[in-house]
Amino acid sequence: MRRLLPVTDLTIADPEMAAGRTSATSDREWTLDELADAYAYPEGGRPWLRANMVSTLDGAAQHDGRSQGISSATDMRIFGTLRGLADVIVVGAETVRLEGYRPARARDAFAARRAAAGQGPAPAIAVVSASLDLDFSLPLFVSPLVPTLVITGAAAPSDRIHAARDAGAEVLIAGDGAGVEPARAVAELGARGLTRLLTEGGPRLLGQFVAAGVLDELCLTVSPMLTAGDAQRIAGGPGVTLPERFFLTSLLEESGFLFTRYGKI
C-alpha cells in the first residue's frame, strides 16, 4: 500500500516553524483532485513560472540520458497533475529531441477544472530554441491539440522561422540576438494570457531561468537512487553570483521518494 506523508499547513512566512511541524499521514493514494488542489497555482494573474524536475540522491537529473529511469509511478502522477494545471509547458529544444516530446493531451480528470479556469483542453507546448534545429514534421508541430509555440531570438535563421510557421507553430520572438532572454520569454507568454507556466527543463533551460531570477517555484522529486557517473544536475550553465533562497512549502513521501515543493517568499 502506498503511503503519502503530506506536510500540512506549511507557511512560507515562518519556514523554521514549518520545518518543525509533524507530518499527517494517509494510508491511501491521493486522488488527482487532491493533488490538483495541493499543487494549485496562486491567484493574482501575473505569470508564475514553476519547474518540475527529478534528481537522484547524488544529484543526477538523468540516467542514460533520460529522466524516466529515476522516476516512479507516483512521480508520473504528479507530473501529469502539474501538466493538467498549466497553461503552457516550456521546454528546451534538446529535451524535445532526447525525450521524444509529443503534444500534451486532454485528460477527462482535469476537463472541468480547466474549463472553470478558462483554460483550453490541454496545455500548449512552448519550445525554446535559438537555432530552431527541430524536426517540424513531428506530431508536436503538425498535429497538436493546441498549437505548439516556438520561442526564439530575433536573429534566428529566417528559413527555420518560416518552416516552423509552415508546420503550424506560432513563433514568439523573445530576444534581440539569436538567443532567448528568459524574462522576455515569460513576458511574451504572459501577454498571450498564458500565466500558469510549467517548465520541465532540460537543465540548461532551467539554469537560464534560475540565473535570470524568473523562477517562482520548484517542484523537485528526490529519487532514492544513486547513479554516480557524470549525469547533468537539474540546472546547468553559468552559476549565479548570489544564490537565491527558496523555502519548503509542501512535502510528500512515498516509498522513499520525496516530492518537494519550494517557493520564494
Accessible surface in RSA format (square Angstrom, percent):
REM  Atomic radii and reference values for relative SASA: ProtOr
REM  Chains: A
REM  Algorithm: Lee & Richards
REM  Probe-radius: 1.40
REM  Slices: 20
REM RES _ NUM      All-atoms   Total-Side   Main-Chain    Non-polar    All polar
REM                ABS   REL    ABS   REL    ABS   REL    ABS   REL    ABS   REL
RES MET A   1   200.48 103.8 112.76  74.6  87.72 208.9 117.25  99.7  83.23 110.3
RES ARG A   2    84.94  35.7  78.70  40.1   6.24  14.9  24.70  33.8  60.25  36.5
RES ARG A   3   112.43  47.2 110.75  56.5   1.68   4.0  45.70  62.5  66.74  40.4
RES LEU A   4     3.52   2.0   3.52   2.5   0.00   0.0   3.52   2.5   0.00   0.0
RES LEU A   5    45.60  25.4  45.00  32.2   0.60   1.5  45.00  31.6   0.60   1.6
RES PRO A   6    16.71  12.2  16.52  15.1   0.19   0.7  16.71  13.8   0.00   0.0
RES VAL A   7    18.30  12.0  10.86   9.8   7.44  17.9  10.86   9.4   7.44  20.2
RES THR A   8    52.02  37.0  46.33  47.0   5.69  13.6  38.22  51.3  13.80  20.9
RES ASP A   9   109.69  76.8  84.57  84.2  25.13  59.4  28.88  68.0  80.82  80.6
RES LEU A  10    26.93  15.0   1.23   0.9  25.71  64.6   1.26   0.9  25.67  69.1
RES THR A  11    75.10  53.4  70.06  71.0   5.04  12.0  63.47  85.3  11.63  17.6
RES ILE A  12    59.01  33.6  56.74  42.3   2.26   5.5  56.78  40.9   2.23   6.0
RES ALA A  13    92.23  84.8  59.33  91.6  32.90  74.8  65.89  92.8  26.33  69.8
RES ASP A  14    55.15  38.6  53.56  53.3   1.59   3.8  21.76  51.2  33.39  33.3
RES PRO A  15    32.46  23.7  27.84  25.4   4.62  16.8  28.64  23.6   3.82  23.8
RES GLU A  16   151.65  87.1 136.01 102.9  15.63  37.2  53.86 104.2  97.79  79.8
RES MET A  17   126.77  65.6 112.67  74.6  14.10  33.6  91.60  77.9  35.16  46.6
RES ALA A  18     5.21   4.8   2.28   3.5   2.93   6.7   3.56   5.0   1.66   4.4
RES ALA A  19    83.01  76.3  47.94  74.0  35.07  79.8  55.04  77.5  27.97  74.1
RES GLY A  20    65.57  80.9   0.00   N/A  65.57  80.9  36.34  99.7  29.22  65.4
RES ARG A  21   108.79  45.7  84.98  43.3  23.81  56.7  18.17  24.8  90.63  54.9
RES THR A  22   123.58  87.9 102.05 103.5  21.53  51.3  73.18  98.3  50.40  76.2
RES SER A  23    42.54  35.9  28.04  37.4  14.50  33.4  11.59  24.7  30.95  43.4
RES ALA A  24    46.54  42.8  37.39  57.7   9.14  20.8  46.47  65.4   0.06   0.2
RES THR A  25    80.67  57.4  51.64  52.4  29.03  69.2  23.01  30.9  57.66  87.2
RES SER A  26    23.61  19.9  16.88  22.5   6.73  15.5  20.25  43.1   3.36   4.7
RES ASP A  27    82.26  57.6  71.21  70.9  11.04  26.1  24.68  58.1  57.58  57.4
RES ARG A  28   121.25  50.9 117.21  59.7   4.04   9.6  67.25  91.9  53.99  32.7
RES GLU A  29    70.47  40.5  56.82  43.0  13.66  32.5  21.85  42.3  48.63  39.7
RES TRP A  30    35.51  14.3  35.05  17.0   0.46   1.1  31.74  16.9   3.77   6.1
RES THR A  31    68.08  48.4  63.33  64.2   4.76  11.3  65.36  87.8   2.72   4.1
RES LEU A  32    37.56  20.9  34.17  24.4   3.39   8.5  34.23  24.0   3.33   9.0
RES ASP A  33    84.50  59.2  82.67  82.3   1.83   4.3  22.59  53.2  61.91  61.7
RES GLU A  34    59.95  34.4  55.81  42.2   4.14   9.8  32.17  62.2  27.78  22.7
RES LEU A  35     2.12   1.2   2.12   1.5   0.00   0.0   2.12   1.5   0.00   0.0
RES ALA A  36     0.12   0.1   0.12   0.2   0.00   0.0   0.12   0.2   0.00   0.0
RES ASP A  37    92.40  64.7  74.78  74.4  17.62  41.7  28.34  66.7  64.06  63.9
RES ALA A  38    39.88  36.7  17.94  27.7  21.94  49.9  30.62  43.1   9.26  24.5
RES TYR A  39     4.36   2.0   4.36   2.5   0.00   0.0   2.15   1.6   2.21   2.7
RES ALA A  40    46.26  42.5  38.27  59.1   7.99  18.2  39.14  55.1   7.12  18.9
RES TYR A  41    23.86  11.1   7.69   4.4  16.17  42.1   7.69   5.8  16.17  19.9
RES PRO A  42    64.05  46.7  37.49  34.2  26.57  96.6  48.94  40.4  15.12  93.9
RES GLU A  43   171.20  98.3 144.09 109.0  27.11  64.6  68.88 133.2 102.33  83.5
RES GLY A  44    73.91  91.1   0.00   N/A  73.91  91.1  36.83 101.1  37.08  83.0
RES GLY A  45    58.75  72.4   0.00   N/A  58.75  72.4  37.69 103.4  21.06  47.2
RES ARG A  46   135.37  56.8 122.70  62.5  12.67  30.2  72.23  98.7  63.14  38.3
RES PRO A  47    35.10  25.6  32.94  30.0   2.16   7.8  32.94  27.2   2.16  13.4
RES TRP A  48    50.43  20.2  50.43  24.4   0.00   0.0  50.43  26.9   0.00   0.0
RES LEU A  49     0.66   0.4   0.52   0.4   0.14   0.4   0.52   0.4   0.14   0.4
RES ARG A  50     0.00   0.0   0.00   0.0   0.00   0.0   0.00   0.0   0.00   0.0
RES ALA A  51     0.06   0.1   0.06   0.1   0.00   0.0   0.06   0.1   0.00   0.0
RES ASN A  52    15.04  10.4   9.91   9.6   5.12  12.3   0.04   0.1  15.00  14.5
RES MET A  53    20.41  10.6  12.50   8.3   7.90  18.8  17.34  14.7   3.07   4.1
RES VAL A  54    13.66   9.0  12.04  10.9   1.62   3.9  12.04  10.5   1.62   4.4
RES SER A  55    12.04  10.2  12.04  16.1   0.00   0.0   4.67   9.9   7.37  10.3
RES THR A  56     3.92   2.8   0.00   0.0   3.92   9.3   0.00   0.0   3.92   5.9
RES LEU A  57   108.04  60.2  74.89  53.6  33.15  83.3  77.01  54.1  31.03  83.5
RES ASP A  58    67.97  47.6  30.19  30.1  37.78  89.3  35.87  84.4  32.11  32.0
RES GLY A  59    28.88  35.6   0.00   N/A  28.88  35.6  26.15  71.8   2.73   6.1
RES ALA A  60     5.29   4.9   3.61   5.6   1.68   3.8   4.99   7.0   0.30   0.8
RES ALA A  61     4.54   4.2   1.66   2.6   2.88   6.6   1.66   2.3   2.88   7.6
RES GLN A  62    28.55  16.0  28.26  20.7   0.29   0.7   3.90   8.3  24.65  18.7
RES HIS A  63    88.68  48.5  82.61  57.4   6.07  15.5  55.59  57.3  33.09  38.5
RES ASP A  64   132.60  92.9  91.85  91.4  40.75  96.4  41.11  96.8  91.49  91.2
RES GLY A  65    31.93  39.4   0.00   N/A  31.93  39.4  24.24  66.5   7.70  17.2
RES ARG A  66   105.24  44.2 105.24  53.6   0.00   0.0  36.22  49.5  69.03  41.8
RES SER A  67    37.80  31.9  37.78  50.4   0.02   0.1  13.33  28.4  24.47  34.3
RES GLN A  68   128.20  71.7 116.33  85.0  11.87  28.3  40.96  87.2  87.24  66.2
RES GLY A  69    49.09  60.5   0.00   N/A  49.09  60.5  28.82  79.1  20.27  45.4
RES ILE A  70     1.47   0.8   1.47   1.1   0.00   0.0   1.47   1.1   0.00   0.0
RES SER A  71    17.59  14.9   5.64   7.5  11.95  27.5   6.32  13.5  11.27  15.8
RES SER A  72    25.34  21.4  11.63  15.5  13.72  31.6  25.20  53.7   0.14   0.2
RES ALA A  73    60.42  55.6  42.86  66.1  17.56  40.0  50.38  70.9  10.05  26.6
RES THR A  74     5.63   4.0   5.13   5.2   0.50   1.2   4.24   5.7   1.39   2.1
RES ASP A  75    10.98   7.7  10.96  10.9   0.02   0.1   0.00   0.0  10.98  11.0
RES MET A  76    95.13  49.3  88.55  58.6   6.59  15.7  78.93  67.1  16.20  21.5
RES ARG A  77    54.78  23.0  48.49  24.7   6.29  15.0  31.89  43.6  22.88  13.9
RES ILE A  78     4.55   2.6   4.55   3.4   0.00   0.0   4.55   3.3   0.00   0.0
RES PHE A  79    55.77  27.9  55.52  34.4   0.25   0.7  55.52  33.7   0.25   0.7
RES GLY A  80     9.94  12.3   0.00   N/A   9.94  12.3   9.58  26.3   0.37   0.8
RES THR A  81     0.00   0.0   0.00   0.0   0.00   0.0   0.00   0.0   0.00   0.0
RES LEU A  82     0.00   0.0   0.00   0.0   0.00   0.0   0.00   0.0   0.00   0.0
RES ARG A  83    42.92  18.0  42.85  21.8   0.08   0.2  15.79  21.6  27.14  16.4
RES GLY A  84     6.67   8.2   0.00   N/A   6.67   8.2   6.26  17.2   0.41   0.9
RES LEU A  85    13.68   7.6  11.39   8.2   2.29   5.8  12.24   8.6   1.44   3.9
RES ALA A  86     0.00   0.0   0.00   0.0   0.00   0.0   0.00   0.0   0.00   0.0
RES ASP A  87    12.11   8.5   6.64   6.6   5.48  13.0   3.95   9.3   8.17   8.1
RES VAL A  88     0.00   0.0   0.00   0.0   0.00   0.0   0.00   0.0   0.00   0.0
RES ILE A  89     0.00   0.0   0.00   0.0   0.00   0.0   0.00   0.0   0.00   0.0
RES VAL A  90     1.53   1.0   1.53   1.4   0.00   0.0   1.53   1.3   0.00   0.0
RES VAL A  91     0.00   0.0   0.00   0.0   0.00   0.0   0.00   0.0   0.00   0.0
RES GLY A  92     9.71  12.0   0.00   N/A   9.71  12.0   9.71  26.7   0.00   0.0
RES ALA A  93    10.76   9.9   8.03  12.4   2.73   6.2   8.03  11.3   2.73   7.2
RES GLU A  94    81.32  46.7  78.90  59.7   2.42   5.8  38.27  74.0  43.06  35.2
RES THR A  95    17.33  12.3  15.94  16.2   1.39   3.3   9.22  12.4   8.11  12.3
RES VAL A  96     4.27   2.8   2.08   1.9   2.19   5.3   2.08   1.8   2.19   5.9
RES ARG A  97   114.81  48.2  85.12  43.4  29.68  70.7  59.75  81.7  55.05  33.4
RES LEU A  98    88.91  49.5  71.80  51.4  17.11  43.0  74.33  52.2  14.58  39.2
RES GLU A  99    40.63  23.3  28.13  21.3  12.50  29.8  11.70  22.6  28.93  23.6
RES GLY A 100    50.78  62.6   0.00   N/A  50.78  62.6  36.38  99.8  14.40  32.3
RES TYR A 101    27.95  13.0  16.68   9.5  11.27  29.3  15.18  11.4  12.77  15.7
RES ARG A 102   151.62  63.7 144.80  73.8   6.82  16.2  56.54  77.3  95.08  57.6
RES PRO A 103    30.37  22.1  15.92  14.5  14.45  52.5  16.38  13.5  13.99  86.9
RES ALA A 104     8.63   7.9   2.10   3.2   6.53  14.9   3.38   4.8   5.25  13.9
RES ARG A 105   170.61  71.6 157.78  80.4  12.83  30.5  68.24  93.3 102.37  62.0
RES ALA A 106    51.22  47.1  31.51  48.6  19.71  44.8  31.84  44.8  19.38  51.3
RES ARG A 107    68.21  28.6  59.09  30.1   9.12  21.7  22.31  30.5  45.90  27.8
RES ASP A 108   140.94  98.7 120.56 120.0  20.38  48.2  38.50  90.6 102.44 102.2
RES ALA A 109    54.23  49.9  23.77  36.7  30.46  69.3  37.09  52.2  17.14  45.4
RES PHE A 110     3.06   1.5   3.06   1.9   0.00   0.0   3.06   1.9   0.00   0.0
RES ALA A 111    54.32  49.9  45.44  70.1   8.88  20.2  51.11  72.0   3.21   8.5
RES ALA A 112    82.63  76.0  69.34 107.0  13.29  30.2  77.21 108.7   5.41  14.3
RES ARG A 113    75.06  31.5  64.62  32.9  10.44  24.9  35.89  49.0  39.18  23.7
RES ARG A 114     8.44   3.5   8.44   4.3   0.00   0.0   6.39   8.7   2.05   1.2
RES ALA A 115    73.08  67.2  50.49  77.9  22.60  51.4  55.67  78.4  17.41  46.1
RES ALA A 116    95.61  87.9  50.72  78.3  44.89 102.1  63.91  90.0  31.70  84.0
RES ALA A 117    44.42  40.8  17.00  26.2  27.42  62.4  29.22  41.1  15.21  40.3
RES GLY A 118    72.19  89.0   0.00   N/A  72.19  89.0  36.49 100.1  35.70  80.0
RES GLN A 119    27.18  15.2   6.91   5.1  20.27  48.3   8.43  18.0  18.75  14.2
RES GLY A 120    38.14  47.0   0.00   N/A  38.14  47.0  25.51  70.0  12.63  28.3
RES PRO A 121    78.31  57.1  62.56  57.0  15.75  57.3  74.05  61.1   4.27  26.5
RES ALA A 122     3.74   3.4   0.25   0.4   3.49   7.9   0.65   0.9   3.08   8.2
RES PRO A 123     7.49   5.5   4.65   4.2   2.84  10.3   4.65   3.8   2.84  17.6
RES ALA A 124     5.74   5.3   4.76   7.3   0.99   2.2   5.23   7.4   0.51   1.4
RES ILE A 125     3.09   1.8   2.25   1.7   0.84   2.0   2.25   1.6   0.84   2.3
RES ALA A 126     0.00   0.0   0.00   0.0   0.00   0.0   0.00   0.0   0.00   0.0
RES VAL A 127     0.00   0.0   0.00   0.0   0.00   0.0   0.00   0.0   0.00   0.0
RES VAL A 128    15.43  10.2  11.00  10.0   4.43  10.7  11.00   9.6   4.43  12.0
RES SER A 129     7.15   6.0   1.86   2.5   5.29  12.2   5.29  11.3   1.86   2.6
RES ALA A 130    44.99  41.4  35.67  55.0   9.32  21.2  35.87  50.5   9.12  24.2
RES SER A 131    62.22  52.6  53.11  70.9   9.11  21.0  45.71  97.3  16.52  23.1
RES LEU A 132     0.00   0.0   0.00   0.0   0.00   0.0   0.00   0.0   0.00   0.0
RES ASP A 133    95.12  66.6  91.18  90.7   3.94   9.3  18.81  44.3  76.30  76.1
RES LEU A 134    10.35   5.8   1.79   1.3   8.56  21.5   5.68   4.0   4.67  12.6
RES ASP A 135    76.83  53.8  62.91  62.6  13.92  32.9  31.75  74.7  45.08  45.0
RES PHE A 136    18.26   9.1  11.31   7.0   6.95  18.1  12.11   7.3   6.14  17.6
RES SER A 137    82.98  70.1  61.91  82.6  21.07  48.5  48.37 103.0  34.61  48.5
RES LEU A 138    69.21  38.5  68.69  49.1   0.52   1.3  69.21  48.6   0.00   0.0
RES PRO A 139    43.62  31.8  43.58  39.7   0.04   0.1  43.62  36.0   0.00   0.0
RES LEU A 140     0.11   0.1   0.00   0.0   0.11   0.3   0.00   0.0   0.11   0.3
RES PHE A 141     2.77   1.4   0.32   0.2   2.45   6.4   0.32   0.2   2.45   7.0
RES VAL A 142    81.51  53.6  52.04  47.1  29.47  71.0  52.65  45.7  28.86  78.3
RES SER A 143    72.90  61.6  47.60  63.5  25.30  58.3  44.40  94.6  28.50  39.9
RES PRO A 144    31.51  23.0  12.33  11.2  19.18  69.7  12.48  10.3  19.03 118.3
RES LEU A 145   100.25  55.8  69.42  49.7  30.83  77.5  75.75  53.2  24.50  65.9
RES VAL A 146    38.05  25.0  33.07  29.9   4.98  12.0  33.58  29.2   4.46  12.1
RES PRO A 147    79.64  58.0  76.46  69.7   3.18  11.6  78.35  64.7   1.29   8.0
RES THR A 148     0.69   0.5   0.47   0.5   0.22   0.5   0.00   0.0   0.69   1.0
RES LEU A 149     8.35   4.7   8.35   6.0   0.00   0.0   8.35   5.9   0.00   0.0
RES VAL A 150     0.00   0.0   0.00   0.0   0.00   0.0   0.00   0.0   0.00   0.0
RES ILE A 151     0.00   0.0   0.00   0.0   0.00   0.0   0.00   0.0   0.00   0.0
RES THR A 152     0.00   0.0   0.00   0.0   0.00   0.0   0.00   0.0   0.00   0.0
RES GLY A 153     0.00   0.0   0.00   N/A   0.00   0.0   0.00   0.0   0.00   0.0
RES ALA A 154    60.19  55.3  33.99  52.4  26.20  59.6  36.31  51.1  23.88  63.3
RES ALA A 155    64.17  59.0  35.55  54.9  28.63  65.1  45.54  64.1  18.63  49.4
RES ALA A 156     8.03   7.4   0.00   0.0   8.03  18.3   0.06   0.1   7.98  21.1
RES PRO A 157    58.05  42.3  46.68  42.6  11.37  41.3  58.05  47.9   0.00   0.0
RES SER A 158    75.68  64.0  70.01  93.4   5.67  13.1  36.59  77.9  39.09  54.8
RES ASP A 159    95.77  67.1  86.70  86.3   9.06  21.4  44.73 105.3  51.04  50.9
RES ARG A 160    68.48  28.8  68.48  34.9   0.00   0.0  22.22  30.4  46.26  28.0
RES ILE A 161    20.09  11.4  20.09  15.0   0.00   0.0  20.09  14.5   0.00   0.0
RES HIS A 162   106.68  58.3 106.10  73.8   0.57   1.5  70.86  73.0  35.82  41.7
RES ALA A 163    29.42  27.0  21.12  32.6   8.30  18.9  26.55  37.4   2.87   7.6
RES ALA A 164     0.00   0.0   0.00   0.0   0.00   0.0   0.00   0.0   0.00   0.0
RES ARG A 165   123.11  51.7 107.85  55.0  15.25  36.3  39.20  53.6  83.90  50.9
RES ASP A 166   127.25  89.1  89.92  89.5  37.33  88.3  32.56  76.6  94.69  94.4
RES ALA A 167    20.50  18.8   3.53   5.4  16.97  38.6  12.24  17.2   8.26  21.9
RES GLY A 168    47.41  58.5   0.00   N/A  47.41  58.5  31.62  86.8  15.79  35.4
RES ALA A 169     6.75   6.2   0.00   0.0   6.75  15.4   0.39   0.5   6.36  16.9
RES GLU A 170    75.97  43.6  70.12  53.0   5.84  13.9  35.22  68.1  40.74  33.3
RES VAL A 171    13.57   8.9   0.00   0.0  13.57  32.7   0.00   0.0  13.57  36.8
RES LEU A 172     1.71   1.0   0.10   0.1   1.61   4.0   1.71   1.2   0.00   0.0
RES ILE A 173    57.25  32.6  48.99  36.5   8.27  19.9  48.99  35.3   8.27  22.4
RES ALA A 174     0.00   0.0   0.00   0.0   0.00   0.0   0.00   0.0   0.00   0.0
RES GLY A 175     0.56   0.7   0.00   N/A   0.56   0.7   0.34   0.9   0.22   0.5
RES ASP A 176   111.06  77.8  92.75  92.3  18.31  43.3  34.91  82.2  76.16  76.0
RES GLY A 177    38.17  47.1   0.00   N/A  38.17  47.1  30.80  84.5   7.37  16.5
RES ALA A 178    53.05  48.8  46.51  71.8   6.53  14.9  46.51  65.5   6.53  17.3
RES GLY A 179    38.58  47.6   0.00   N/A  38.58  47.6  29.25  80.3   9.33  20.9
RES VAL A 180    26.82  17.6   6.92   6.3  19.90  48.0   7.20   6.3  19.62  53.2
RES GLU A 181    71.02  40.8  69.81  52.8   1.22   2.9  35.74  69.1  35.28  28.8
RES PRO A 182    24.90  18.2  23.92  21.8   0.99   3.6  24.90  20.6   0.00   0.0
RES ALA A 183    56.25  51.7  50.24  77.5   6.01  13.7  50.92  71.7   5.33  14.1
RES ARG A 184    82.03  34.4  80.62  41.1   1.41   3.4  38.86  53.1  43.17  26.2
RES ALA A 185     1.55   1.4   1.55   2.4   0.00   0.0   1.55   2.2   0.00   0.0
RES VAL A 186    20.18  13.3  20.16  18.2   0.02   0.1  20.18  17.5   0.00   0.0
RES ALA A 187    60.04  55.2  49.11  75.8  10.93  24.9  55.48  78.1   4.56  12.1
RES GLU A 188    48.59  27.9  47.27  35.8   1.32   3.2   3.60   7.0  44.99  36.7
RES LEU A 189     1.79   1.0   1.79   1.3   0.00   0.0   1.79   1.3   0.00   0.0
RES GLY A 190    16.43  20.3   0.00   N/A  16.43  20.3   4.23  11.6  12.20  27.3
RES ALA A 191    86.67  79.7  41.69  64.3  44.98 102.3  54.38  76.6  32.29  85.5
RES ARG A 192   106.59  44.8  75.73  38.6  30.86  73.5  37.36  51.1  69.23  42.0
RES GLY A 193    52.72  65.0   0.00   N/A  52.72  65.0  32.02  87.9  20.70  46.4
RES LEU A 194    37.95  21.1  37.95  27.2   0.00   0.0  37.95  26.7   0.00   0.0
RES THR A 195    27.38  19.5  26.92  27.3   0.46   1.1  14.73  19.8  12.65  19.1
RES ARG A 196    70.45  29.6  70.45  35.9   0.00   0.0   8.61  11.8  61.84  37.5
RES LEU A 197     0.39   0.2   0.39   0.3   0.00   0.0   0.39   0.3   0.00   0.0
RES LEU A 198     0.17   0.1   0.17   0.1   0.00   0.0   0.17   0.1   0.00   0.0
RES THR A 199     0.10   0.1   0.10   0.1   0.00   0.0   0.10   0.1   0.00   0.0
RES GLU A 200    17.63  10.1   5.73   4.3  11.90  28.3   5.52  10.7  12.12   9.9
RES GLY A 201     0.15   0.2   0.00   N/A   0.15   0.2   0.00   0.0   0.15   0.3
RES GLY A 202     9.04  11.2   0.00   N/A   9.04  11.2   8.03  22.0   1.01   2.3
RES PRO A 203     9.93   7.2   9.93   9.1   0.00   0.0   9.93   8.2   0.00   0.0
RES ARG A 204   163.47  68.6 161.80  82.5   1.67   4.0  50.25  68.7 113.22  68.6
RES LEU A 205    11.32   6.3   8.65   6.2   2.67   6.7  10.16   7.1   1.15   3.1
RES LEU A 206     2.08   1.2   2.08   1.5   0.00   0.0   2.08   1.5   0.00   0.0
RES GLY A 207     6.37   7.9   0.00   N/A   6.37   7.9   4.27  11.7   2.10   4.7
RES GLN A 208    74.02  41.4  68.49  50.1   5.53  13.2  26.83  57.1  47.19  35.8
RES PHE A 209     3.25   1.6   3.25   2.0   0.00   0.0   3.25   2.0   0.00   0.0
RES VAL A 210    57.27  37.7  50.89  46.1   6.37  15.4  52.81  45.9   4.45  12.1
RES ALA A 211    57.54  52.9  29.23  45.1  28.32  64.4  29.54  41.6  28.00  74.2
RES ALA A 212    47.58  43.8  13.09  20.2  34.49  78.5  25.39  35.8  22.19  58.8
RES GLY A 213    36.47  45.0   0.00   N/A  36.47  45.0  19.49  53.5  16.98  38.0
RES VAL A 214    29.11  19.2  19.94  18.1   9.17  22.1  25.58  22.2   3.52   9.6
RES LEU A 215     8.54   4.8   7.89   5.6   0.65   1.6   7.89   5.5   0.65   1.8
RES ASP A 216    10.99   7.7  10.99  10.9   0.00   0.0   0.36   0.8  10.63  10.6
RES GLU A 217     5.06   2.9   5.06   3.8   0.00   0.0   2.13   4.1   2.93   2.4
RES LEU A 218    29.13  16.2  29.13  20.8   0.00   0.0  29.13  20.5   0.00   0.0
RES CYS A 219     3.94   3.0   3.32   3.7   0.61   1.4   3.94  10.0   0.00   0.0
RES LEU A 220    29.97  16.7  28.85  20.6   1.12   2.8  29.55  20.8   0.42   1.1
RES THR A 221     4.28   3.0   4.08   4.1   0.20   0.5   0.00   0.0   4.28   6.5
RES VAL A 222    34.56  22.7  34.37  31.1   0.20   0.5  34.37  29.9   0.20   0.5
RES SER A 223     0.00   0.0   0.00   0.0   0.00   0.0   0.00   0.0   0.00   0.0
RES PRO A 224    55.06  40.1  31.47  28.7  23.59  85.8  31.79  26.2  23.27 144.6
RES MET A 225    68.02  35.2  62.19  41.2   5.83  13.9  56.02  47.6  11.99  15.9
RES LEU A 226   133.44  74.3 101.84  72.9  31.60  79.4 102.03  71.7  31.41  84.5
RES THR A 227    39.56  28.1  11.10  11.3  28.46  67.8  18.25  24.5  21.31  32.2
RES ALA A 228    77.79  71.5  59.15  91.3  18.64  42.4  70.75  99.6   7.04  18.7
RES GLY A 229    77.10  95.1   0.00   N/A  77.10  95.1  41.31 113.4  35.79  80.1
RES ASP A 230   145.09 101.6 115.69 115.2  29.40  69.5  48.12 113.3  96.97  96.7
RES ALA A 231    42.99  39.5  13.86  21.4  29.14  66.3  24.99  35.2  18.01  47.7
RES GLN A 232    89.09  49.8  81.10  59.3   8.00  19.0  38.04  81.0  51.05  38.7
RES ARG A 233   172.95  72.6 168.36  85.8   4.60  10.9  56.29  76.9 116.66  70.7
RES ILE A 234    30.93  17.6  30.22  22.5   0.70   1.7  30.22  21.8   0.70   1.9
RES ALA A 235    23.84  21.9  18.98  29.3   4.86  11.1  19.19  27.0   4.65  12.3
RES GLY A 236    26.99  33.3   0.00   N/A  26.99  33.3  23.77  65.2   3.22   7.2
RES GLY A 237    60.33  74.4   0.00   N/A  60.33  74.4  24.32  66.7  36.01  80.6
RES PRO A 238   121.58  88.6 102.27  93.2  19.31  70.2 114.30  94.4   7.27  45.2
RES GLY A 239    75.05  92.5   0.00   N/A  75.05  92.5  39.61 108.7  35.43  79.4
RES VAL A 240    61.57  40.5  35.63  32.3  25.93  62.5  40.79  35.4  20.78  56.4
RES THR A 241   146.48 104.2 110.20 111.7  36.28  86.5  81.60 109.6  64.88  98.1
RES LEU A 242   147.35  82.1 133.83  95.7  13.52  34.0 133.83  94.0  13.52  36.4
RES PRO A 243   104.90  76.5  88.40  80.6  16.51  60.0  89.69  74.1  15.21  94.5
RES GLU A 244    92.72  53.2  65.08  49.2  27.64  65.8  40.70  78.7  52.03  42.5
RES ARG A 245   166.95  70.1 151.21  77.1  15.73  37.5  60.88  83.2 106.06  64.3
RES PHE A 246    44.62  22.3  32.60  20.2  12.02  31.3  32.60  19.8  12.02  34.4
RES PHE A 247    29.60  14.8  27.65  17.1   1.95   5.1  29.60  17.9   0.00   0.0
RES LEU A 248    47.19  26.3  42.48  30.4   4.70  11.8  42.48  29.8   4.70  12.7
RES THR A 249    35.65  25.4  26.23  26.6   9.41  22.4  24.62  33.1  11.03  16.7
RES SER A 250    27.07  22.9  27.07  36.1   0.00   0.0  22.88  48.7   4.20   5.9
RES LEU A 251    40.58  22.6  40.32  28.8   0.26   0.6  40.34  28.3   0.24   0.7
RES LEU A 252     7.89   4.4   7.89   5.6   0.00   0.0   7.89   5.5   0.00   0.0
RES GLU A 253    39.75  22.8  39.75  30.1   0.00   0.0  17.53  33.9  22.22  18.1
RES GLU A 254    12.25   7.0  12.25   9.3   0.00   0.0   0.00   0.0  12.24  10.0
RES SER A 255    84.82  71.7  48.27  64.4  36.55  84.2  41.91  89.2  42.91  60.1
RES GLY A 256    37.60  46.4   0.00   N/A  37.60  46.4  25.43  69.8  12.17  27.3
RES PHE A 257    17.38   8.7  17.38  10.8   0.00   0.0  17.38  10.5   0.00   0.0
RES LEU A 258    65.73  36.6  65.73  47.0   0.00   0.0  65.73  46.2   0.00   0.0
RES PHE A 259     2.95   1.5   1.77   1.1   1.18   3.1   2.61   1.6   0.34   1.0
RES THR A 260    10.12   7.2   8.53   8.7   1.58   3.8   8.53  11.5   1.58   2.4
RES ARG A 261    31.28  13.1  31.28  15.9   0.00   0.0   1.66   2.3  29.61  17.9
RES TYR A 262    71.24  33.3  71.24  40.5   0.00   0.0  35.73  26.8  35.51  43.8
RES GLY A 263     6.01   7.4   0.00   N/A   6.01   7.4   6.01  16.5   0.00   0.0
RES LYS A 264    51.48  25.1  44.30  27.2   7.18  17.1  30.39  27.4  21.09  22.5
RES ILE A 265   128.41  73.1  77.10  57.4  51.31 123.7  93.08  67.0  35.34  95.9
END  Absolute sums over single chains surface
CHAIN  1 A    12734.4       9451.8       3282.6       7392.3       5342.1
END  Absolute sums over all chains
TOTAL         12734.4       9451.8       3282.6       7392.3       5342.1
